């Protein structure tokens, strides 16, 4: 197989429930054919974004959903987590790492994404918010 040729991605729409994170993690592992440290990074970062979607968007409410897509691109993997848009208390904010306090118990997710992903960003379109990240395969994930 030509490792530099882009491959089709896979997407799954999951109910906005915390136990669905396990389904998402299994899907990412199956799409990346791995259990190594690089795949662990993909799974960890996607889990953080899935949790953020539940906590900070309408996706975590009754009937909510989260879409997760993983793409194998030339030299890298890309993961996109799309929620149903900002919740009541987060209408005017865009996903971003917030300042951390010494006693904070949360708020580390996007800091982790920022430090571990090769690149990441956000898109708000059609009332939905997508946070995406990429991990270069040559530095983090084996080309399996």
ZATI-835287 format. One record per residue (C-alpha): residue in one letter; x, y, z. Coordinates in Angstrom, 3 decimals, always signed. Example, Ala and Ser with C-alpha at 12.3 -4.5 7.8 and 13.67 -1.06 7.14 Angstrom:
residues 2
  r        c1        c2        c3
  A   +12.300    -4.500    +7.800
  S   +13.670    -1.060    +7.140
This chain:
residues 144
  r        c1        c2        c3
  X    +0.000    +0.000    +0.000
  X    +1.253    +3.478    -0.867
  X    +1.599    +5.308    +2.491
  X    +1.659    +8.756    +0.857
  X    -1.626    +8.258    -0.964
  X    -4.629    +9.734    +0.848
  X    -7.201    +7.246    +2.028
  X   -10.855    +7.773    +2.589
  X   -11.785    +8.664    +6.115
  X   -14.424    +7.235    +8.344
  X   -17.010    +9.096   +10.369
  X   -19.403    +8.100   +13.101
  X   -22.240   +10.018   +14.723
  X   -22.619    +9.125   +18.375
  X   -25.223    +9.979   +20.982
  X   -24.005   +12.778   +23.236
  X   -23.481   +10.479   +26.211
  X   -20.218    +9.965   +28.139
  X   -20.206    +6.176   +27.663
  X   -20.030    +6.698   +23.877
  X   -16.408    +7.857   +24.240
  X   -15.420    +4.179   +24.446
  X   -17.108    +3.515   +21.087
  X   -15.233    +6.469   +19.589
  X   -11.889    +5.241   +20.945
  X   -12.412    +1.765   +19.460
  X   -13.319    +3.296   +16.094
  X   -10.159    +5.406   +16.002
  X    -7.990    +2.418   +16.929
  X    -9.580    +0.305   +14.197
  X    -9.100    +3.037   +11.569
  X    -5.437    +3.614   +12.452
  X    -4.543    -0.073   +12.782
  X    -2.625    +0.564   +15.924
  X    -2.150    +0.280   +19.597
  X    +1.147    +2.158   +19.837
  X    +2.000    +5.462   +21.453
  X    +0.983    +7.476   +18.386
  X    -2.449    +5.899   +18.259
  X    -2.695    +6.452   +22.002
  X    -2.113   +10.166   +21.329
  X    -4.902   +10.245   +18.728
  X    -7.288    +8.490   +21.096
  X    -6.389   +10.701   +24.059
  X    -6.838   +13.948   +22.143
  X   -10.085   +12.803   +20.521
  X   -11.387   +11.794   +23.962
  X   -10.630   +15.270   +25.294
  X   -12.502   +16.878   +22.411
  X   -15.446   +14.491   +22.755
  X   -15.701   +15.333   +26.452
  X   -15.494   +19.052   +25.680
  X   -18.314   +18.674   +23.146
  X   -20.520   +17.114   +25.811
  X   -19.604   +19.667   +28.456
  X   -19.685   +22.877   +26.409
  X   -22.233   +22.344   +23.645
  X   -25.801   +21.325   +23.016
  X   -24.457   +17.883   +22.088
  X   -24.353   +16.968   +25.772
  X   -28.053   +17.702   +26.223
  X   -31.082   +15.492   +25.616
  X   -30.990   +14.032   +22.110
  X   -27.530   +15.491   +21.466
  X   -25.034   +13.979   +19.064
  X   -21.321   +14.265   +18.328
  X   -19.757   +13.421   +14.960
  X   -16.210   +12.096   +14.946
  X   -14.218   +11.589   +11.752
  X   -10.718   +10.214   +11.274
  X    -8.731   +10.605    +8.065
  X    -5.467    +9.042    +7.000
  X    -3.785   +11.745    +4.926
  X    -0.300   +11.851    +3.396
  X    +2.102   +11.648    +6.342
  X    -0.493   +12.362    +9.014
  X    -3.802   +11.516   +10.620
  X    -6.558   +14.069   +11.064
  X    -9.397   +13.796   +13.576
  X   -12.449   +16.067   +13.557
  X   -14.946   +16.284   +16.402
  X   -18.136   +18.166   +15.523
  X   -20.726   +19.181   +18.092
  X   -24.149   +20.793   +17.792
  X   -22.980   +24.267   +18.662
  X   -22.501   +26.279   +21.827
  X   -24.575   +25.593   +24.888
  X   -26.517   +28.250   +26.756
  X   -23.569   +29.398   +28.883
  X   -21.002   +29.320   +26.038
  X   -22.755   +31.190   +23.219
  X   -20.145   +33.837   +22.577
  X   -17.015   +31.763   +23.045
  X   -15.009   +29.898   +20.475
  X   -13.054   +26.827   +21.623
  X    -9.664   +28.021   +22.886
  X    -7.234   +27.122   +25.670
  X    -8.239   +29.139   +28.701
  X    -5.842   +30.500   +31.312
  X    -5.131   +27.916   +33.975
  X    -5.225   +28.528   +37.686
  X    -3.268   +26.543   +40.251
  X    -6.437   +25.125   +41.777
  X    -8.304   +24.371   +38.558
  X    -9.670   +20.845   +38.242
  X   -10.482   +21.136   +34.552
  X    -9.704   +23.201   +31.504
  X    -6.648   +21.251   +30.437
  X    -8.098   +19.555   +27.329
  X    -7.241   +22.135   +24.685
  X    -3.853   +22.745   +26.315
  X    -3.194   +19.041   +25.839
  X    -4.341   +19.197   +22.218
  X    -2.159   +22.268   +21.656
  X    +0.930   +20.569   +23.066
  X    +0.516   +17.068   +21.594
  X    -1.030   +17.647   +18.155
  X    +1.112   +18.645   +15.192
  X    -1.532   +21.280   +14.387
  X    -5.141   +21.987   +15.317
  X    -7.937   +24.454   +14.764
  X   -11.625   +25.188   +15.008
  X   -14.408   +25.815   +12.526
  X   -17.895   +27.094   +13.273
  X   -20.296   +26.541   +10.433
  X   -24.036   +26.055   +10.185
  X   -24.448   +26.393   +13.939
  X   -22.029   +23.513   +14.593
  X   -18.504   +23.650   +15.950
  X   -15.694   +21.402   +14.711
  X   -12.397   +21.103   +16.519
  X    -9.836   +19.250   +14.439
  X    -6.266   +18.161   +15.001
  X    -3.548   +16.418   +13.064
  X    -0.765   +14.159   +14.238
  X    +2.146   +13.562   +11.870
  X    +2.673    +9.829   +11.403
  X    +6.457   +10.044   +11.086
  X    +6.835   +11.654   +14.517
  X    +3.957   +10.120   +16.486
  X    +2.111    +7.298   +14.749
  X    +3.594    +4.320   +12.999
  X    +2.649    +4.051    +9.329
  X    +0.753    +0.840    +9.885
